[in-house]
């Protein structure tokens, strides 16, 4: 019994298939990169001499397979590249012109909490914690310090609270960058950490 011959795309068909695939909206956010790839692939396909039955159809299949593998690789690698910088960045705790002391910042946090604005409450309470550590000379007063830098420096002087400080800095970054929706329990946790750190003895190392 004779088996049907599999459909083998010619150069024009291969281009059309890839063009339809690249038109999918999921690829639009990486349009520039994929556009360069598409231009290269179009040039490559255009240089392949496609004739009659003796034409190199197998080469077209190989190129099409390579193209599909590359598209999958771009799709998988895209979120990884986007996630890298976001995972590494950390927000500044205090603006250069913010002269509020720890009590002012705590009052702002309490007012925001009373209004149900948990994002502001969490951010202001972390700022109050850092300002209080500066007032106690646990941290030096340094403009532009990020939340992660503050946690790292404070953890060296308050090692028993290192885990809480790191979590607080991650919470602050998540709220400031909009990756985390602050909740009442987040503010409560920061409030308790602020009290605990205020009572803690500072390591001399």
Order of alpha helices (4+ residues) and beta strands (2+ residues): alpha-alpha-alpha-alpha-alpha-alpha-alpha-alpha
